[in-house]
Amino acid sequence: MRRCLKLIHRRQNSKKSSLILGLVAFLLTLSAILTLKHALNSGKKCFILPDGSLREDLLLPDIMMDNKTPTLGRTIFFHETSCSQDQVIKLNSRQACAIESAAKMNPHWDVFVLFASPVGFLNKTSLPIIDALTSYDNIHFRNVNLWNYAYGTPIYDWIKDGQIFYSSYMNSHVSDFLRYLSLYKWGGTYLDLDVIVKVNFDTVPSNYAGAESENFVAAGIINLDHDGFGHEIADMCLSDFQVNFNGDDWGNNGPGVITRVLHRVCQTDRPLFMTRDRCRGFKVFPISAFYAIGWKDWRYFFSEAKTKEVLEIVNNKSIVVHFWNKHSANERVRVGSTSAYGQLADEYCPRVYRSGGEYF
């Protein structure tokens, strides 16, 4: 009898334990679902015009609804994907310098600056650098709606699914998404916002990127034709972006994409061997073309003691100079400084350089 009672008691305890474990598992699952849903909603809010936003006439035009569209194969794209809290356009001096240098050195190219978070010109008068940029006829500021922009392309269903909004590096990965999509739609040149352009791109045959190291092709400067093999590369990049997307890896969806695609196209994993002959007309430039001063030496740009050394390197070899904003963003430069960065800015983005006040 006692054994029967003990057995019954054990079974009851076991059932209770199972119920408790089941309840805990349910609550954990529910919590995870709610956390993911919150992440999705929070992410989407960055890129959807909220209620009570700026009046429509104060917002930038949407790129897909404007009469002026990018010129196929002859447009330079910059993307600003930071979340805006007040829907007001914001660019810092160095971002503006990148844009001006591209427009100044390429007067017959369009320069489109696309803002993924809806913004407008409410405080334009307090941003003289914006006035400096709008003095160039070939610079165009536009908002871009991620979903409308992707409509009709191979990545539309993927962006609708919302996976990108769970990313640990959402704004960076939205930028990765947009650079490959812009090149797929229009062709042309994508540039990061922490560069200075030194040449006219008409002098550089199309379809290229640059090596950042012996193992990786960087995604900060990419040029693709709007048709032919350039468009094939863009299509392959969109496909790779979706198949291999990893929201927990910062570089996987930017440099990782173009590097993997070119591994397949060029049949080599060495960027320095990716020549036009080997890559069906696509070229990976050596490190010196875009990343002559490596990220570990970013301080050289701002050290007056290193000016001569830096200028000799970039003036002899560089098409575009990359300043590694991720590391150098807080480095202040006094206008009139003899540092390499100060001298390059004075030459290639003079209007912005002289509009920013005492420090640049």
C-alpha positions in Angstrom: 0.0 0.0 0.0 2.8 2.4 1.0 4.6 1.6 -2.3 1.5 2.4 -4.2 1.1 5.7 -2.4 4.7 6.6 -3.0 4.4 5.7 -6.7 1.3 7.9 -7.0 3.0 10.7 -5.2 6.1 10.5 -7.5 3.8 10.5 -10.6 2.0 13.6 -9.3 5.3 15.3 -8.6 6.6 14.3 -12.0 3.4 15.8 -13.6 3.9 19.0 -11.6 7.5 19.2 -12.7 6.6 18.6 -16.3 3.9 21.3 -16.1 6.3 23.7 -14.5 9.0 23.0 -17.1 6.4 23.3 -19.9 5.2 26.6 -18.5 8.8 27.9 -18.2 9.6 26.8 -21.7 6.4 28.6 -22.9 7.2 31.8 -21.1 10.8 31.8 -22.4 9.5 31.2 -26.0 6.9 34.0 -25.6 9.6 36.3 -24.2 11.8 35.5 -27.1 9.0 36.2 -29.6 8.1 39.5 -27.9 11.8 40.5 -27.9 12.2 39.7 -31.6 8.9 41.5 -32.3 10.1 44.5 -30.4 13.4 44.5 -32.2 11.6 44.3 -35.6 9.2 47.1 -34.7 12.0 49.3 -33.3 14.2 48.7 -36.3 11.4 49.4 -38.8 10.6 52.7 -37.0 13.9 54.1 -38.1 12.9 53.8 -41.7 9.1 54.5 -41.7 7.7 58.0 -41.5 6.0 58.2 -38.1 2.8 60.1 -37.2 3.4 63.7 -36.4 6.3 63.9 -38.7 7.5 67.0 -40.7 5.1 68.4 -43.2 5.5 66.6 -46.5 6.7 69.7 -48.2 9.6 69.9 -45.7 10.8 66.4 -46.4 13.3 65.5 -49.0 11.8 64.0 -52.2 11.7 60.2 -52.3 14.1 58.9 -54.9 11.4 56.7 -56.5 8.8 59.4 -56.8 11.0 62.3 -58.1 11.4 63.4 -61.7 15.2 63.4 -61.4 16.5 59.9 -61.3 20.1 58.7 -61.2 21.9 58.6 -64.5 22.6 55.0 -65.3 26.2 54.0 -64.8 27.2 57.6 -64.1 26.0 58.2 -60.6 27.9 58.3 -57.3 25.9 57.0 -54.3 26.3 57.9 -50.7 24.0 56.3 -48.1 23.2 57.7 -44.6 21.4 55.1 -42.6 21.5 56.5 -39.1 18.1 56.6 -37.3 16.7 60.2 -37.2 14.8 61.1 -34.0 13.6 64.5 -35.3 13.4 63.9 -39.1 16.0 66.7 -39.7 18.8 66.2 -42.2 22.2 65.9 -40.5 25.6 65.6 -42.0 28.9 66.2 -40.2 31.8 68.1 -41.9 33.7 65.1 -42.9 30.7 63.4 -44.5 30.0 66.6 -46.3 33.7 66.7 -47.4 33.3 63.2 -49.0 30.2 64.4 -50.9 31.8 67.6 -52.1 35.0 66.0 -53.2 33.0 63.5 -55.3 31.0 66.2 -56.9 33.9 68.6 -57.5 36.1 66.0 -59.1 33.2 64.5 -61.2 31.2 67.5 -62.4 29.5 65.4 -65.2 28.4 62.7 -62.8 25.3 62.8 -60.6 25.9 62.5 -56.9 23.0 61.1 -54.9 23.0 61.2 -51.1 20.2 58.8 -49.9 18.8 59.0 -46.4 17.1 55.8 -45.2 15.5 57.5 -42.2 13.0 60.1 -43.5 14.5 63.6 -43.1 14.0 67.1 -44.3 15.5 70.6 -44.4 13.8 72.1 -41.3 17.1 73.5 -39.9 19.0 74.0 -43.1 19.9 77.6 -42.1 21.8 76.2 -39.1 23.9 73.9 -41.3 26.1 76.0 -43.6 27.8 72.8 -44.8 24.5 71.9 -46.4 24.4 75.2 -48.2 28.0 74.5 -49.3 26.9 71.2 -50.8 23.7 72.5 -52.5 25.8 75.0 -54.3 26.8 72.1 -56.6 24.3 71.4 -59.3 25.1 67.7 -59.5 24.5 66.9 -55.8 21.0 65.6 -55.0 19.6 64.8 -51.6 16.8 62.2 -51.5 14.9 60.0 -49.0 14.8 56.3 -49.8 12.0 53.9 -48.6 13.7 50.5 -48.3 10.6 48.6 -49.5 9.7 50.8 -52.4 13.3 50.9 -53.5 13.6 47.1 -53.5 10.3 46.6 -55.3 10.7 44.6 -58.5 14.2 43.4 -57.6 15.4 40.0 -56.5 15.7 41.2 -52.8 12.2 42.5 -52.4 10.7 39.5 -50.6 13.8 39.3 -48.3 13.5 42.9 -47.1 9.8 42.4 -46.6 10.6 39.4 -44.3 12.3 41.9 -41.9 15.4 39.8 -41.0 17.6 42.8 -41.3 15.9 44.6 -38.4 17.0 41.9 -36.0 20.6 42.6 -36.8 23.1 43.5 -34.1 24.5 46.1 -36.5 21.3 47.2 -38.1 22.3 50.6 -39.5 25.5 49.3 -40.9 23.8 46.3 -42.5 21.1 48.5 -44.0 23.9 50.5 -45.5 25.3 47.2 -46.9 21.9 46.3 -48.3 21.5 49.7 -50.0 24.9 49.8 -51.6 24.3 46.5 -53.5 20.7 47.5 -54.3 21.7 50.9 -55.7 24.3 49.4 -57.9 21.9 46.7 -59.1 19.2 49.3 -60.0 21.4 52.0 -61.5 25.0 51.0 -61.8 27.6 53.6 -61.0 29.9 54.1 -58.0 29.1 53.5 -54.3 31.3 55.4 -51.8 31.5 55.4 -48.0 31.0 58.7 -46.3 34.6 58.8 -44.9 36.5 59.3 -48.0 38.0 62.1 -50.2 37.8 61.6 -53.9 41.0 62.7 -55.8 40.3 61.8 -59.4 37.6 62.0 -62.1 36.1 58.6 -62.4 35.9 58.9 -66.2 39.7 58.1 -66.1 39.0 54.8 -64.4 37.6 51.9 -66.5 34.3 50.6 -64.9 33.7 47.5 -62.8 36.1 47.6 -59.9 36.6 47.5 -56.1 39.7 47.7 -54.0 41.6 45.3 -51.8 41.7 46.2 -48.1 44.1 43.4 -47.2 45.7 40.3 -48.7 42.5 38.4 -47.9 39.5 40.8 -48.3 38.0 43.0 -50.9 36.6 46.0 -49.3 33.1 47.3 -49.9 33.7 51.0 -49.3 34.3 51.8 -52.9 32.6 49.7 -55.6 31.9 50.6 -59.3 29.6 48.5 -61.5 28.2 49.0 -65.0 24.4 49.2 -65.1 24.3 46.5 -67.7 26.3 43.6 -69.0 28.8 41.9 -66.6 28.6 44.7 -64.1 24.9 44.1 -63.6 25.6 40.3 -63.3 28.0 41.1 -60.4 25.4 43.2 -58.7 22.8 40.4 -59.1 25.3 37.9 -57.6 25.9 40.3 -54.7 22.1 40.6 -54.0 21.8 36.8 -54.0 24.8 36.3 -51.7 23.6 39.0 -49.4 20.4 37.1 -48.8 21.8 33.6 -48.7 24.7 34.4 -46.3 23.2 37.2 -44.2 24.4 37.2 -40.6 23.1 39.9 -38.3 25.7 39.1 -35.7 28.8 39.7 -37.9 29.6 43.3 -38.8 31.6 42.6 -42.0 29.9 39.5 -43.3 27.2 41.5 -45.3 29.5 44.2 -46.7 33.0 43.2 -47.6 32.1 39.6 -47.1 29.6 39.7 -50.0 31.8 41.2 -52.6 34.8 39.1 -51.5 32.8 35.8 -51.7 31.3 36.8 -55.1 34.7 37.6 -56.5 36.1 34.3 -55.2 33.7 32.5 -57.4 34.1 34.8 -60.4 37.9 35.0 -60.4 38.5 31.5 -59.2 41.0 32.7 -56.6 40.8 33.7 -52.9 43.6 36.3 -53.3 42.3 39.8 -54.0 45.7 40.9 -55.4 45.3 38.3 -58.1 41.9 39.5 -59.2 42.8 41.2 -62.5 40.6 42.1 -65.4 41.9 39.2 -67.4 41.1 36.7 -64.6 37.8 38.2 -63.5 36.0 38.7 -66.9 36.7 42.4 -66.9 36.3 43.2 -63.2 39.4 44.6 -61.4 40.4 44.6 -57.7 42.8 47.5 -57.2 45.7 47.1 -54.9 45.5 48.3 -51.3 47.2 51.6 -52.3 44.4 52.8 -54.5 41.7 53.3 -51.8 43.2 52.2 -48.5 46.8 53.3 -48.8 47.0 54.2 -45.1 45.6 51.3 -43.1 43.2 51.5 -40.3 45.9 50.8 -37.7 47.7 54.0 -38.9 44.6 56.3 -39.1 46.2 58.8 -36.8 48.8 59.6 -39.4 46.2 61.7 -41.3 45.9 64.0 -38.3 49.5 64.3 -37.2 51.4 67.2 -38.6 54.6 65.3 -38.1 53.3 62.6 -40.6 52.0 65.1 -43.2 54.9 64.7 -45.7 54.9 60.9 -45.5 51.1 60.6 -45.9 50.8 63.0 -48.8 53.6 61.3 -50.7 51.8 58.0 -50.4 48.3 59.1 -51.3 49.3 61.6 -54.0 51.4 59.0 -55.8 49.0 56.0 -55.5 45.5 56.9 -54.4 42.3 57.3 -56.4 40.2 57.7 -53.3 41.6 58.3 -49.7 39.8 56.5 -46.9 39.9 58.0 -43.4 38.5 55.2 -41.2 35.8 57.2 -39.6 35.0 54.3 -37.2 38.3 55.1 -35.5 38.9 58.8 -36.3 35.5 60.3 -35.8 36.5 62.1 -32.6 39.7 63.5 -33.9 39.3 67.2 -34.3 41.2 69.2 -37.0 41.7 72.9 -36.7 40.9 74.7 -40.0 44.2 75.7 -41.5 46.0 72.7 -40.0 49.0 71.4 -41.9 48.0 67.8 -41.2 47.5 65.6 -44.3 43.7 65.5 -43.7 43.6 69.3 -43.4 45.5 69.8 -46.6 43.5 67.3 -48.6 40.2 68.7 -47.3 41.3 72.2 -48.3 42.1 71.1 -51.8 39.2 68.6 -52.5 36.3 69.9 -50.5 37.1 73.7 -50.1 33.5 75.0 -49.7 32.7 72.6 -46.9 36.1 73.1 -45.3 35.7 76.8 -45.1 32.1 76.7 -43.9 32.5 74.5 -40.8 33.9 77.0 -38.3 37.1 76.8 -36.4 37.3 73.0 -36.3 36.6 70.5 -39.1 
